[in-house]
């Protein structure tokens, strides 16, 4: 059997019946106070502080295209800076290498040694009194242009002259060789011997004759030509009036000969219509034009 608990029999009374008049009067005073402001101080706010004080801000939207462009620009700047740094580094390395090589060469060179000339310094700029220095041809390089063998030129020049002389003769013009290759000894007499005989100073003599070592005749490419029909004009400015000169002026270039000292030449040498030189091969061309520094 289930036991039943005993519950005391309590008689429930209405609330109003349990309160006496003093308590009712106290409650009425609290619920309806005379000063309403005192009551509102104890009531909670209708809006929380956090929500009231925080302003409403719309979220910011990021432009992706602008962000991408900015990143690309920064990347380009970084690449350009890297390239510039690499170039500067390479230049500094090259400069350091060059300085090291120069220092090494200077240390190996004996004291007081002359520096090795550069290829552009190979041009002969050695000149004196308006004449350039020339090397003397050897006898083995020469060939005769006179029947008695007294006048010689380098073999290529001798062959060209003989062909030119033959062509002139076919046109009734007589070309006569007066002087060809000269040694230093020959030129020494023509310059110093004649200068003393005529009482000339060096500068005056140089206008008509080159000092030894500076004559085109040393090369074996130059010769003096006269007119066989008018020998009185030999080695004279009047030679320009002869048939031989007129023929040479018109035809010598076809045989690779040219006038060495025309009127008002830059060397300051007197006009010599009888003095011609061969420039028909590389050696002869370099001999005369490299001596003048011409290109």
PLY file of the C-alpha trace (Angstrom):
ply
format ascii 1.0
element vertex 295
property float x
property float y
property float z
element edge 294
property int vertex1
property int vertex2
end_header
0.00 0.00 0.00
1.25 3.52 -0.86
1.42 5.71 2.13
-0.28 9.04 1.93
1.47 12.09 3.35
-0.44 14.19 5.71
-0.90 17.79 4.49
-2.05 20.26 7.03
-5.31 21.85 6.26
-4.48 25.51 5.70
-7.20 27.91 4.91
-6.16 30.31 2.07
-7.30 33.87 2.61
-7.45 36.65 0.03
-4.48 38.97 0.02
-6.47 41.96 0.86
-7.74 40.19 3.88
-4.23 39.51 5.20
-3.09 43.10 5.12
-4.01 45.54 7.73
-4.79 49.10 7.04
-1.29 50.41 7.86
0.38 48.15 5.32
-2.08 49.12 2.60
-1.46 52.72 3.26
2.37 52.18 2.94
2.06 50.39 -0.37
-0.20 53.05 -1.80
2.36 55.66 -0.93
5.20 53.85 -2.78
3.20 53.02 -5.87
1.92 56.54 -6.26
4.54 58.99 -5.02
3.93 62.68 -5.01
7.26 63.55 -6.77
7.46 61.69 -10.11
11.02 62.83 -10.79
12.34 60.80 -7.93
10.82 57.70 -9.39
12.22 58.14 -12.91
15.72 58.22 -11.51
15.39 54.62 -10.52
13.92 53.42 -13.82
16.18 51.90 -16.57
16.86 53.79 -19.87
14.81 52.80 -22.84
17.94 52.85 -25.23
21.22 51.12 -24.18
24.27 53.38 -23.93
26.25 51.37 -26.46
23.59 51.70 -29.12
22.94 55.36 -28.38
26.58 56.55 -28.51
27.83 54.54 -31.56
27.16 56.35 -34.90
25.81 54.39 -37.78
28.59 54.12 -40.47
28.17 52.42 -43.80
30.89 49.82 -44.58
33.60 51.00 -47.02
33.81 49.16 -50.34
37.39 48.60 -51.76
37.85 49.08 -55.52
39.64 45.94 -56.66
40.79 47.46 -59.97
42.51 50.34 -58.17
44.15 47.89 -55.76
45.41 45.76 -58.67
46.81 48.83 -60.50
48.62 49.94 -57.36
50.21 46.52 -56.90
51.34 46.46 -60.55
52.91 49.92 -60.21
54.78 48.91 -57.08
56.02 45.77 -58.84
57.29 47.75 -61.83
59.13 50.17 -59.55
60.73 47.28 -57.71
61.89 45.64 -60.96
63.32 48.92 -62.29
65.19 49.49 -59.05
66.62 45.96 -59.20
67.83 46.45 -62.78
69.44 49.80 -61.91
71.25 48.28 -58.96
72.48 45.38 -61.12
73.79 47.74 -63.83
75.58 49.94 -61.31
77.13 46.90 -59.70
78.34 45.56 -63.05
79.87 48.94 -63.93
81.65 49.15 -60.63
83.02 45.64 -61.13
84.24 46.49 -64.65
85.89 49.69 -63.44
87.59 47.83 -60.64
88.80 45.18 -63.10
90.17 47.82 -65.49
91.95 49.63 -62.67
93.47 46.36 -61.51
94.73 45.58 -65.02
96.21 49.05 -65.41
97.93 48.77 -62.06
99.32 45.35 -62.99
100.66 46.62 -66.32
102.23 49.63 -64.63
103.94 47.38 -62.10
105.35 45.14 -64.84
106.59 48.00 -67.02
110.17 49.12 -66.39
110.66 52.56 -64.94
110.84 55.30 -67.55
109.60 53.01 -70.34
107.59 54.72 -73.08
103.93 53.70 -73.30
102.91 51.45 -76.19
101.27 53.62 -78.85
97.66 52.94 -79.72
96.75 51.88 -83.30
95.53 55.42 -84.03
98.98 56.76 -83.07
100.69 54.85 -85.91
100.20 57.78 -88.30
103.48 59.44 -89.18
103.28 62.99 -87.87
107.03 63.57 -87.98
107.45 66.62 -90.19
110.16 69.22 -90.62
110.11 72.44 -92.60
106.93 71.34 -94.42
108.24 67.88 -95.37
107.35 64.48 -93.94
109.77 61.75 -92.96
110.04 58.78 -95.35
111.89 55.49 -95.20
114.53 54.75 -97.82
113.75 51.98 -100.30
116.22 49.14 -100.67
118.05 48.44 -103.91
116.27 45.10 -104.25
112.93 46.87 -104.47
113.97 49.09 -107.37
113.74 48.78 -111.13
115.33 50.94 -113.83
113.40 53.41 -116.00
116.40 54.74 -117.93
118.38 52.95 -120.61
121.66 53.34 -118.69
120.07 52.27 -115.36
120.89 55.58 -113.67
117.29 56.39 -112.74
115.25 53.91 -110.74
111.85 53.54 -109.12
110.19 50.82 -107.14
109.25 48.03 -109.48
105.49 48.69 -109.51
106.08 52.40 -110.07
108.74 51.75 -112.74
106.36 49.52 -114.71
103.55 52.08 -114.49
105.84 54.91 -115.60
107.12 53.04 -118.62
103.54 52.32 -119.72
102.66 56.01 -119.27
105.76 57.11 -121.19
104.85 54.78 -124.03
101.26 56.08 -124.15
102.50 59.70 -124.32
104.95 58.86 -127.05
102.13 57.38 -129.16
100.48 60.80 -129.00
103.68 62.63 -129.99
104.65 63.73 -126.44
108.15 63.06 -125.10
108.31 62.37 -121.34
111.86 62.47 -120.03
112.74 61.10 -116.52
115.13 63.50 -114.77
115.43 62.01 -111.29
113.94 59.05 -109.44
115.02 57.27 -106.29
117.56 59.13 -104.10
119.61 57.93 -101.19
120.08 59.90 -97.99
123.56 60.81 -99.22
122.18 62.21 -102.47
119.63 64.31 -100.59
122.20 65.48 -98.08
124.19 67.13 -100.90
121.08 68.60 -102.58
119.92 70.20 -99.35
123.01 71.18 -97.37
125.48 71.48 -100.29
123.22 73.65 -102.44
122.05 75.64 -99.42
125.64 76.60 -98.66
126.47 77.34 -102.31
123.50 79.68 -102.62
123.70 81.18 -99.16
120.19 80.09 -98.24
118.75 79.56 -94.79
117.20 76.18 -94.02
113.60 77.38 -94.28
114.27 78.99 -97.65
116.05 75.92 -99.01
113.25 73.64 -97.78
110.83 75.38 -100.12
112.60 73.85 -103.12
114.37 70.80 -101.65
113.53 68.49 -98.74
116.03 67.82 -95.94
117.64 64.36 -96.05
115.26 61.75 -94.67
112.23 63.86 -95.63
112.21 63.59 -99.41
109.58 61.70 -101.40
112.43 60.52 -103.61
113.61 58.23 -100.79
110.47 56.12 -101.21
111.21 55.06 -104.81
107.68 56.19 -105.78
108.47 59.79 -106.83
110.27 61.18 -109.88
110.95 64.42 -111.74
109.75 64.55 -115.36
110.84 66.90 -118.19
109.79 67.47 -121.76
112.29 65.86 -124.14
111.37 68.42 -126.80
111.79 71.45 -124.48
114.72 70.66 -122.13
115.14 74.34 -121.17
112.07 74.05 -118.96
113.42 71.13 -116.95
112.94 71.64 -113.17
111.35 75.03 -113.84
107.85 76.39 -113.22
107.76 77.04 -116.96
107.40 73.30 -117.43
103.65 73.77 -116.96
103.55 75.38 -120.41
105.01 72.38 -122.22
103.12 69.66 -124.10
104.52 67.12 -121.63
102.93 68.81 -118.61
99.62 69.32 -120.35
99.55 65.67 -121.30
100.47 64.58 -117.75
97.77 66.76 -116.25
95.15 65.08 -118.45
96.45 61.50 -118.45
98.71 60.82 -115.44
95.82 59.73 -113.17
95.00 56.93 -115.59
98.45 55.53 -114.81
98.24 56.12 -111.02
100.49 59.21 -110.93
99.65 62.53 -109.27
101.30 65.92 -108.78
103.00 66.10 -105.39
103.30 69.88 -104.94
100.59 71.83 -106.77
100.19 75.56 -106.40
99.36 76.77 -102.88
99.86 73.33 -101.36
99.33 72.98 -97.60
102.92 71.91 -96.98
104.20 75.29 -98.06
106.54 73.76 -100.66
107.12 75.72 -103.85
105.04 74.77 -106.88
106.80 71.95 -108.74
104.94 70.95 -111.93
107.71 68.44 -112.73
107.45 66.41 -109.46
105.08 63.41 -109.68
104.49 60.38 -107.45
103.00 56.92 -107.92
99.97 55.96 -105.79
98.88 52.81 -107.61
99.00 50.25 -104.81
98.32 50.00 -101.10
101.93 50.48 -100.04
102.41 53.68 -102.05
99.05 55.10 -100.98
99.76 54.51 -97.29
103.27 55.89 -97.68
102.03 59.31 -98.72
98.59 59.66 -97.18
99.30 58.17 -93.79
102.26 60.52 -93.57
99.80 63.41 -93.75
97.28 61.88 -91.35
94.66 61.88 -94.13
91.93 59.25 -94.36
0 1
1 2
2 3
3 4
4 5
5 6
6 7
7 8
8 9
9 10
10 11
11 12
12 13
13 14
14 15
15 16
16 17
17 18
18 19
19 20
20 21
21 22
22 23
23 24
24 25
25 26
26 27
27 28
28 29
29 30
30 31
31 32
32 33
33 34
34 35
35 36
36 37
37 38
38 39
39 40
40 41
41 42
42 43
43 44
44 45
45 46
46 47
47 48
48 49
49 50
50 51
51 52
52 53
53 54
54 55
55 56
56 57
57 58
58 59
59 60
60 61
61 62
62 63
63 64
64 65
65 66
66 67
67 68
68 69
69 70
70 71
71 72
72 73
73 74
74 75
75 76
76 77
77 78
78 79
79 80
80 81
81 82
82 83
83 84
84 85
85 86
86 87
87 88
88 89
89 90
90 91
91 92
92 93
93 94
94 95
95 96
96 97
97 98
98 99
99 100
100 101
101 102
102 103
103 104
104 105
105 106
106 107
107 108
108 109
109 110
110 111
111 112
112 113
113 114
114 115
115 116
116 117
117 118
118 119
119 120
120 121
121 122
122 123
123 124
124 125
125 126
126 127
127 128
128 129
129 130
130 131
131 132
132 133
133 134
134 135
135 136
136 137
137 138
138 139
139 140
140 141
141 142
142 143
143 144
144 145
145 146
146 147
147 148
148 149
149 150
150 151
151 152
152 153
153 154
154 155
155 156
156 157
157 158
158 159
159 160
160 161
161 162
162 163
163 164
164 165
165 166
166 167
167 168
168 169
169 170
170 171
171 172
172 173
173 174
174 175
175 176
176 177
177 178
178 179
179 180
180 181
181 182
182 183
183 184
184 185
185 186
186 187
187 188
188 189
189 190
190 191
191 192
192 193
193 194
194 195
195 196
196 197
197 198
198 199
199 200
200 201
201 202
202 203
203 204
204 205
205 206
206 207
207 208
208 209
209 210
210 211
211 212
212 213
213 214
214 215
215 216
216 217
217 218
218 219
219 220
220 221
221 222
222 223
223 224
224 225
225 226
226 227
227 228
228 229
229 230
230 231
231 232
232 233
233 234
234 235
235 236
236 237
237 238
238 239
239 240
240 241
241 242
242 243
243 244
244 245
245 246
246 247
247 248
248 249
249 250
250 251
251 252
252 253
253 254
254 255
255 256
256 257
257 258
258 259
259 260
260 261
261 262
262 263
263 264
264 265
265 266
266 267
267 268
268 269
269 270
270 271
271 272
272 273
273 274
274 275
275 276
276 277
277 278
278 279
279 280
280 281
281 282
282 283
283 284
284 285
285 286
286 287
287 288
288 289
289 290
290 291
291 292
292 293
293 294
